């Protein structure tokens, strides 16, 4: 599949924003998070900026972005529409919780439940995003049970790294957040490795023989291309990446997105706040770069079954 940069940015940026909202909910409900005004302002601003920027970027991939709102009406049958509805709904508790946290310095009582509601809706939104790809049977590398846990775990990992940077930058302590970020990052990339192993070892679901129904005659080969030039299907669904390049990019993604952030997050737990914040910031930047590579590969390595009619042997 064509790795559209707008969708890559959307899934990584919004995932991090929703992950940060989730960790704010966890901290408020289970760890007696103080309602520090300036931390609240920074945390909600970053989370909502990432979410909004990602959602806006996702519309750039549409033929008519101005009609994106119409997709919300199809929530009964479309995971894309459900994602949009839940994403919009998340702004309500998140915005109200931000008001209480920033202007009233309150995150207890009803305000705590608003933070919790925002966190729950954030998780649901990420799962809806993953379910869009999981539901596409015509793309076997997306139609796998690993997609949902990969999206959720990596969103929580990037959000945990952002949360850890924030609490250390504002001197709030919460050294446990560094260990939490390291652990969830390890889990996320372990799941991603399992996903890669799964798609590499999976038997093809469709071949040129099964697609044409001519398998009983022997090996089917493309005699002549259907078109003399590129068309929409070939551009969007016929993207190819060499296996050696994919393996190299997987290693880069694993190092930048997994190994470096894990080491830095663990290291930050042993440092004073100023040094810890600097180290945590580097971890956030490294994780972001690794996730961009990982998400690019997620699209580039996907093979749509329609490509069987354009010369691909199997999908």
HUHUFEN-V641531 format. One record per residue. N is the residue number from 1. RES is the residue in three letters. SS is DSSP state (H for helix, E for strand, C for the rest). PHI is phi as a letter, one per 30 degrees, with the letter a starting at -180 (999 if undefined). Layout:
N:RES:SS:PHI  N:RES:SS:PHI
This chain:
1:UNK:C:999  2:UNK:C:d  3:UNK:C:d  4:UNK:C:d  5:UNK:H:d  6:UNK:H:d  7:UNK:H:d  8:UNK:H:d  9:UNK:H:d  10:UNK:H:e  11:UNK:H:d  12:UNK:H:d  13:UNK:H:d  14:UNK:H:d  15:UNK:H:e  16:UNK:H:d  17:UNK:H:d  18:UNK:H:d  19:UNK:H:d  20:UNK:H:d  21:UNK:H:e  22:UNK:H:d  23:UNK:H:d  24:UNK:H:d  25:UNK:H:d  26:UNK:H:d  27:UNK:H:d  28:UNK:H:d  29:UNK:H:d  30:UNK:H:c  31:UNK:C:b  32:UNK:C:h  33:UNK:C:d  34:UNK:C:d  35:UNK:C:d  36:UNK:C:d  37:UNK:H:e  38:UNK:H:d  39:UNK:H:d  40:UNK:H:d  41:UNK:H:d  42:UNK:H:d  43:UNK:H:d  44:UNK:H:d  45:UNK:H:d  46:UNK:H:d  47:UNK:H:d  48:UNK:H:d  49:UNK:H:d  50:UNK:H:d  51:UNK:H:d  52:UNK:H:d  53:UNK:H:d  54:UNK:H:d  55:UNK:H:d  56:UNK:H:d  57:UNK:H:d  58:UNK:H:d  59:UNK:H:d  60:UNK:C:d  61:UNK:C:d  62:UNK:C:d  63:UNK:C:d  64:UNK:C:b  65:UNK:H:e  66:UNK:H:d  67:UNK:H:c  68:UNK:H:e  69:UNK:H:d  70:UNK:H:d  71:UNK:H:d  72:UNK:H:d  73:UNK:H:d  74:UNK:H:c  75:UNK:C:d  76:UNK:C:d  77:UNK:C:b  78:UNK:C:c  79:UNK:H:d  80:UNK:H:d  81:UNK:H:d  82:UNK:H:d  83:UNK:H:e  84:UNK:H:d  85:UNK:H:d  86:UNK:H:d  87:UNK:H:d  88:UNK:H:d  89:UNK:H:d  90:UNK:H:d  91:UNK:H:d  92:UNK:H:d  93:UNK:H:d  94:UNK:H:d  95:UNK:H:d  96:UNK:H:d  97:UNK:H:d  98:UNK:H:d  99:UNK:H:d  100:UNK:H:d  101:UNK:H:d  102:UNK:H:d  103:UNK:H:c  104:UNK:C:c  105:UNK:C:h  106:UNK:C:b  107:UNK:C:b  108:UNK:C:c  109:UNK:C:h  110:UNK:H:d  111:UNK:H:d  112:UNK:H:d  113:UNK:H:d  114:UNK:H:d  115:UNK:H:d  116:UNK:H:d  117:UNK:H:d  118:UNK:H:d  119:UNK:H:d  120:UNK:H:d  121:UNK:H:d  122:UNK:H:d  123:UNK:H:d  124:UNK:H:d  125:UNK:H:d  126:UNK:H:d  127:UNK:H:d  128:UNK:H:d  129:UNK:H:e  130:UNK:H:d  131:UNK:H:d  132:UNK:H:e  133:UNK:H:d  134:UNK:H:d  135:UNK:C:d  136:UNK:C:d  137:UNK:C:d  138:UNK:C:d  139:UNK:C:b  140:UNK:C:e  141:UNK:C:d  142:UNK:C:c  143:UNK:C:d  144:UNK:C:b  145:UNK:C:d  146:UNK:H:d  147:UNK:H:d  148:UNK:H:d  149:UNK:H:d  150:UNK:H:d  151:UNK:H:d  152:UNK:H:d  153:UNK:H:d  154:UNK:H:d  155:UNK:H:d  156:UNK:H:d  157:UNK:H:d  158:UNK:H:d  159:UNK:H:d  160:UNK:H:d  161:UNK:H:d  162:UNK:H:d  163:UNK:H:d  164:UNK:H:d  165:UNK:H:d  166:UNK:H:d  167:UNK:H:d  168:UNK:H:d  169:UNK:H:d  170:UNK:C:c  171:UNK:C:i  172:UNK:C:d  173:UNK:C:i  174:UNK:C:h  175:UNK:C:e  176:UNK:H:e  177:UNK:H:d  178:UNK:H:d  179:UNK:H:d  180:UNK:H:d  181:UNK:H:d  182:UNK:H:d  183:UNK:H:d  184:UNK:H:d  185:UNK:H:d  186:UNK:H:d  187:UNK:H:d  188:UNK:H:e  189:UNK:H:d  190:UNK:H:d  191:UNK:H:d  192:UNK:H:d  193:UNK:H:d  194:UNK:H:d  195:UNK:H:d  196:UNK:H:d  197:UNK:H:d  198:UNK:H:d  199:UNK:H:d  200:UNK:H:d  201:UNK:H:c  202:UNK:C:d  203:UNK:C:d  204:UNK:C:e  205:UNK:C:d  206:UNK:C:b  207:UNK:E:b  208:UNK:H:d  209:UNK:H:d  210:UNK:H:d  211:UNK:H:d  212:UNK:H:c  213:UNK:C:i  214:UNK:C:c  215:UNK:H:d  216:UNK:H:d  217:UNK:H:c  218:UNK:C:k  219:UNK:C:d  220:UNK:C:c  221:UNK:C:b  222:UNK:C:d  223:UNK:C:d  224:UNK:C:a  225:UNK:C:d  226:UNK:C:d  227:UNK:C:b  228:UNK:C:d  229:UNK:C:b  230:UNK:C:d  231:UNK:C:b  232:UNK:H:d  233:UNK:H:d  234:UNK:H:d  235:UNK:H:d  236:UNK:H:d  237:UNK:H:c  238:UNK:C:c  239:UNK:C:d  240:UNK:C:b  241:UNK:C:b  242:UNK:C:d  243:UNK:H:e  244:UNK:H:d  245:UNK:H:d  246:UNK:H:d  247:UNK:H:d  248:UNK:H:d  249:UNK:H:d  250:UNK:H:d  251:UNK:H:d  252:UNK:H:d  253:UNK:H:d  254:UNK:H:d  255:UNK:H:d  256:UNK:H:d  257:UNK:H:d  258:UNK:H:c  259:UNK:H:d  260:UNK:H:d  261:UNK:H:d  262:UNK:H:d  263:UNK:H:d  264:UNK:H:d  265:UNK:H:d  266:UNK:H:d  267:UNK:H:d  268:UNK:H:d  269:UNK:C:d  270:UNK:C:c  271:UNK:C:c  272:UNK:C:d  273:UNK:H:e  274:UNK:H:d  275:UNK:H:d  276:UNK:H:d  277:UNK:H:d  278:UNK:H:d  279:UNK:H:d  280:UNK:H:d  281:UNK:H:d  282:UNK:H:d  283:UNK:H:d  284:UNK:H:d  285:UNK:H:d  286:UNK:H:d  287:UNK:H:d  288:UNK:H:d  289:UNK:H:d  290:UNK:H:d  291:UNK:H:d  292:UNK:H:d  293:UNK:H:d  294:UNK:H:e  295:UNK:H:d  296:UNK:H:d  297:UNK:H:d  298:UNK:H:e  299:UNK:H:d  300:UNK:H:d  301:UNK:C:d  302:UNK:C:d  303:UNK:C:b  304:UNK:C:d  305:UNK:H:d  306:UNK:H:d  307:UNK:H:d  308:UNK:H:d  309:UNK:H:d  310:UNK:H:b  311:UNK:C:j  312:UNK:C:d  313:UNK:C:d  314:UNK:E:a  315:UNK:C:b
